[in-house]
Amino acid sequence: MHKIAEESRHRGPQYPPEANDRLKALAKDKKVSEDEERRSHDQIQKTTDKFIARVDELLKKKEQEILSF
């Protein structure tokens, strides 16, 4: 159980670094403003945090389900 949850925590957030790199490139090329870049980085981080929280929530729920048998 814990192994699957840990893999999900690492697999899910694999895209934010790629997205952050693209944002940096767009900002460097002046295709997005620094404010837009900062807001986008914040949004990516919030989404990543929500994903990890959801994985943790599902793990706790499943552990309780298993322990109730």
ZIBEL-V992912 format. One record per pair of residues at least 6 apart in sequence whose C-alpha atoms are under 7 Angstrom apart, sorted by the first residue. I is the first residue (numbers start at 1). J is the second residue. D is the distance in Angstrom with one decimal. If there is no record, write none. Layout:
i->I j->J d->D
i->I j->J d->D
//
This chain:
i->5 j->55 d->6.3
i->5 j->59 d->6.6
i->9 j->52 d->5.6
i->9 j->55 d->6.9
i->13 j->48 d->5.8
i->16 j->44 d->6.3
i->20 j->41 d->6.4
i->23 j->37 d->6.0
i->26 j->32 d->5.8
i->27 j->33 d->6.1
i->27 j->34 d->6.4
i->27 j->37 d->6.6
//
